[in-house]
Amino acid sequence: MKIKNEDYEIICDTREQDTLIQDTLIKNGIQATREKLNTGDYAIRYQGEYIPNILIERKSGLDELLGNLMDPIKDENKDNRFIRELKRAKETGVKLFLLIQDKDYYIKLLKGEYISHVHPNASAAMVISLMAKFDNLHIIACDRKESPSMVHKILYYHLREEIKRKEGN
């Protein structure tokens, strides 16, 4: 089953500052639009209205991810903005992909090759425990230049599989 390009569009959150992904998608003939998303940086919309429960949250690298995890500004539940976003996704049944734009992020995490002064064991524990706490979370990594393709493929193939399930294929 192939979904025609005109039948779907990638939604890019308006707060997303890096436009490489959106610009590359458009350059390659894929519709992409900017809209505010309550959770995540990227979603897909099918036939102008249907948005499946899958989102992508992009991080430029390990330093941004650790910075988000270590954000000292917390709410009354002692959660920072990033953790609130992960909780929101889980509570609403959204499958969330955390896309880290550094294919070597895990090696850097283990070796402590990042700006934060947190011990590598503690940093690794924080990142890996996210997947234990949030079973809807999937962490993937690729180089920045491949991230537009990765965003498109994740959203497109999840949409396609969901449509096939609904149609009984």
N, C-alpha and C positions, 0 to 999 in steps of 0.2 A: 504494500500500500504506500502510495506517495501522496503527500499533501502538497497542493499547489502553493507556490510562493504568495499568490494574491489572497489565499485563504487564511493566512496567519501573519501576525506581526510580533516582533520582540518589543516588549515595553522596558524602557530604561528609566530608572528612578530619576527624578529631577534633581535630587541631591548628589547624584553620582557625578563627580568632577572630571574623571578621566573619560574622554569621549572616544578613545581609540576603538572600543568595542562597537559602539553605535555607528561611528563613521565607517568602520570596516564592513559591518553588516550591510549598510546602505550601498557602499561601493560594490559589493558582491550581489546586489539585486534582491536583498532581503529587506522587507519593510521593518523599520524600527522607528519608534516614537518615544518621546519623553513624557512621562506622567509620574505623579507622586504615587509611590508604593508605600503601604504601611509597614511592610516587612520586606527585606531583601533589596537587591539592586536591579535584578532582571527577572522578568516573567514573560509568558507567551499568551497571546490572545488569539483564539480561533474564531473565524467567521464573524469578527466584529464584536463578539460578546462573551464567549466562553473562555474563562481563564482557569486552567487546571491547577490543582494544589501542588505546584512545584515552583520553587524560587531559587535564585542564585544570589548569594552574598559574596561580593568580590573584595579581596584584600590584596594590596599591592605587594605584600611580602610578609615575612615573619615579624618584622618590627612593627608593622601596623597591627597585625593580629595580637601580638603581646601587649601593645599599647592599649588596644581595646579591652583586653582581659584585665589589665592592671588599672584601668580608668578609676580614679579615686572618687568620682562623683557618683554617689549611690542614692537609691530611693529608700523609702521606709522599710523595704524588705531586704536591704543591703545588696541590691542588684544594680549593676551599672547598665548603661544603655544597650551595650552589646548583649548582655545576658537577658535583658528584658526582650530584646528582639528574638533571641533563640527560644525563649519561653512562649512568646506570642505565636511563633511558627508551630511549635509543638501543640499548644492548646487549640489551634485552629486546624490541625491535621495536615499541615503543609510539610512536604518533603523539601528539605533545605540543603542545597549544595553550597559548601563554603569553598570558593575557588581562590586559591592562593597563587598569585602570579610569580612563582619561583619554584621551578621543578625540584630544586635542591633544598627546599625549606625544611624537610624532616632531618636531613643530615646536619643542617645548620642548627636546628633545634637541639639535637643531641649533643653537638659540639660546643654549644653556647656562642655561636657566631651571629650575634645580634647585639643591638645597642643596649638593651635592658640589662640591669645588673642582677637580675634574678638568676639563681643557680640553674644550670641546664636540667638537672633532675626535676626541679620544681616547675620549670617552664614546660618540659615534656609532660609532666603529670597534669598540668592545667589544660594543655591542648588535648591530650588523649582522653582525659576524663570528660571532656565535652561530649564525645561520642557515647560515653557510658550514660551520661545524664540525659542526653537528647538523642533518643534512638531514631529520630527522623533526620538526623544530621549526617551528612557525608562530606568528608574533607577530600578535596582533590587538588592537585597542583599541576601547573604547566607554566611555560615561559609566557611572558606578557604578550609576545607577538602571536602566540597560538591561542590566547584567551578568547578572541572573537569567535573562532571556530568552535572552541570548547563550549562556550555559552550557547551558541546556536545548536550544536549537536545534542547537548543535554536537554534543552527545552524542546527541540523538535522531536526527538525520539521518544521522550516521555509523553508528549502530546499524541504522537502516532500510536503508541501502545495503548493509551487510554481510549482513544477513538476505536481501535480494534476491539478492545474488551467490551465497549458499549455496543458495538455492532455484532458481537458474538463471534468474532473471527479468531 
